[in-house]
Amino acid sequence: MVERNVLHVLIDTSYLWRVGFSNPDFRKLLLYCQEPEKRIRIFVPHIAWEERRTQLFDEVHSQVRKLRESVDALKVPRLGGIVIEGLSPLTINIWTDAEIDSGSRATMEKFADDNGIEVIALGSDHAERAWARYFNAEAPFDRREKRENRRKDIPDAWILESAIDLLGKHGELIALCCDTKLAKALESVGAKVFGETQPVLDLITPPPKPVTEASTEIRVSAQVTGKHAEPSPSGKLTALLTAEHDRLKDLEIKVLGYVGYLQTASKDQLFDLLSQGGTSAEIARNVAERLVIGDLITDTGNHYIPANKEACNLAADVVEPEIIKLLKN
């Protein structure tokens, strides 16, 4: 049975690799997984989750290995070693492979729990089904490829089987996938596939309709008698509010543009740069909160990220020269 008003989204390794966990659009997508919004459910097959975890593990392991080799080189006697003979033995606490592995598992598990990501366990029959696809050269495998090349797609076959199970359970499925071959396989079983986050966000919160002349036509009729008639109290108030609105509008464009341009900058970094540009942190914070209320940006806790991507991009174009000048300094 299909759950109403809830989108079911499957995420593949290729998307996680290309976009990354800090991407503003991905972070915004995660907000809709949590209460009280709960507009979507995000599923990541165990194979995809482990692939991305071990990819990140390999990157860290490579850096740690280089560090370990550099430290070991300093401990080996060699020509010129006399300059360090009088120094205390070099000691440095370097993570072991086991520590990196256990740490990565714990951190990724916490990330999934904190953001409402559902990691799908391997099904009891997934191995049989995936191997059947491999031997029969069914999608995502291609019989025209050499068998040794086809083997690289075995993880994708497991991911596809998870997608088939989700389709059978929920009746519909959206997939975020940047791998062409797997994307075609997912489409062949009935999933709707996107390579970017924004189209999925648009399904949750459709972009605003184009503003028409008729919808913005607001006229205020006033009759003033006498050549030098004094403005009414309400007229004076309107003039004052209009001037203040214009000032606030410029500040809103500035803050909106900085958020759109900087993307993943923390609040502290954002306010620091705005301060350098002449806007105090206190004023910038108040303006940012108004933009949050207006659904133009989203407050993730430590960051502001674009909510209305088009508005942020337009504002970023306006303030780009100012930001580039500040960053150069």
C-alpha positions, 0 to 999 in steps of 0.5 A: 500500500502506498503511503500518502504524502511521503516520498520514498527515495533510494540513494546509490553509492554514486550519488553519495560519492559525487554529492558528499554528506555536506552538500547543502541540497542533500542536507536540506533533503535530510531535513524532510526525513525528520519530524515534524516534516517527515515528507520523505523516507530515505533508504540506502542499501547496505551495499551502497552504505558500505561502499561509501564508508570503505571509500572514505576509509581508504582515503583516510587510511592512505593519509595515515599510511603516509604519515606513518611512513614519514614518522618511521623515516625519521627513526631510521639512522641515515647520513645527516642523522646527527642533527637529531641525535640529541633529541628525545625519541619521536613519539606520535599517536597515529590511529590504527586501521582497526580504530579507523574502521570502528570509528567510521562504522560508529560515525556513519551509524550515528549520521544515519540515526540522526538524519533519519536515513534507513540503511536496508539490510541484505535480504535473505534471497538477495545473493541468489537473485543477484547471482542469477542476474549475473549468470543470465546477464540481466540488468545491470549486467551487459552480455556484450561486456567481457565477463571479468568486466561484468563482475564490477557490476555485482554490487549494483545488482544487490542494490537493484534487488533492494530497489525491487523490494522497496517498489513491491512494498511501497508501490513507488520509488524515487532513486538518486543515482549518478551511475548511467548503467544502474540508473537504466536498470532502476528505471527498467523496474519502475523507479523514477531516477534523478542524478541531482537533488533539486528535482526531488526537492521540487517534488516536496516543495514545488517551485513558486509559480511565475509571478504575473502582472495581475497577481502583483497589481496593487494600487493605492488610490489617494486624493489630495486636495490643495497644491501643498497638502500635508501628508496624512499621518498614515501617509507619513508612516507609509513613507517611513516604512517604505524607506525602512523596507528598502534598507532591509531589502538591501540587507536581505539581498546581501545576506541571501547572496552570501549564503548562496555564494558560500554554500557550506560556510558555517554561521560563524564564517558567514557572519565574520565575512559579513562583518568585514563587509560592513554588516554587523553579526547581530544585524546579519543574524536578524536578517537571516532569521527573517529569510528562514521564516520566508523559506528563502534559506534553511537553518540546519543548526550550524549552517544556513543553506539555500532553500529557494535556490533560484533566489540565492543564486540571483542574490549571489550574482549581485554580491559576488564582486564584494565577496571576491574582494573580501576573500582576496583580502 
